[in-house]
Amino acid sequence: MKKIIFTLIAFFVASGITFGQSDKREAQRQSQLPTDRSAMMTQVPLINEVRHEVLMVPSYGVFDWIEFQVSGEGTVRLNGQVAQPTTKSNAAARVGKIPGVTQVNNQIHVLPLSPMDDQLRRRVYRAVYNFDSPLYRYSIQAVPPIHIIVDGGKVTLKGIVANKSDSNFANIAANGVTDVFKVMNELQIEPAVR
């Protein structure tokens, strides 16, 4: 019985299913928490709510990357790159409606509209999340954790993966796509859970 339980736990960890652990880690990674413990405890619910609202933007997906910072007075600064202008405005509007947010500083960069970049996004997506790829398990999540940012033929991989080999595989897959000028691998490795 113990062997079955350990096998199931290993499967969930290997497949990226962590029952909320990665959500907490990504919220901490995408925001700057204050060093004062009491201030940090009051901002954690706000940080979680901002993260939730960003992920719930209807047009937010694998080709977008939004980061945020929450300051002590309720100001939220949004950064990142998005493929559609509506994603930028929708993210700011949703975050602005959160109770406790007094101001939204929207510094999200809208990537230039380019048919070549759109085609490259699709081709890199297929290479990274191919059905027979070891990274396919990430593609079944609502918002896959490997984000593909394409700007003028340059590809940046952002997000969190379970291990270094997944990061390396994503980098190799993206580099294998023709017409890609450069690949920057900014994928982070999820800390080991004990």
NORHUPE-V401033 format. One record per pair of residues at least 24 apart in sequence whose C-alpha atoms are under 6 Angstrom apart, sorted by sequence separation. I is the first residue (numbers start at 1). J is the second residue. If there is no record, write none. Layout:
i-><I & I>
j-><J & J>
This chain:
i-><85 & 74 & 75 & 163 & 74 & 75 & 77 & 81 & 83 & 153 & 154 & 156 & 160 & 162 & 59 & 74 & 75 & 76 & 77 & 78 & 79 & 80 & 81 & 82 & 83 & 153 & 154 & 155 & 156 & 157 & 158 & 159 & 160 & 161 & 162 & 75 & 77 & 78 & 79 & 81 & 82 & 156 & 157 & 158 & 160 & 161 & 78 & 30 & 31 & 32 & 54 & 30 & 31 & 128 & 50 & 128 & 127 & 124 & 61 & 63 & 62 & 63 & 63 & 15>
j-><110 & 100 & 101 & 189 & 101 & 102 & 104 & 108 & 110 & 180 & 181 & 183 & 187 & 189 & 87 & 102 & 103 & 104 & 105 & 106 & 107 & 108 & 109 & 110 & 111 & 181 & 182 & 183 & 184 & 185 & 186 & 187 & 188 & 189 & 190 & 104 & 106 & 107 & 108 & 110 & 111 & 185 & 186 & 187 & 189 & 190 & 108 & 67 & 68 & 69 & 91 & 68 & 69 & 170 & 95 & 173 & 173 & 174 & 143 & 147 & 147 & 148 & 149 & 137>
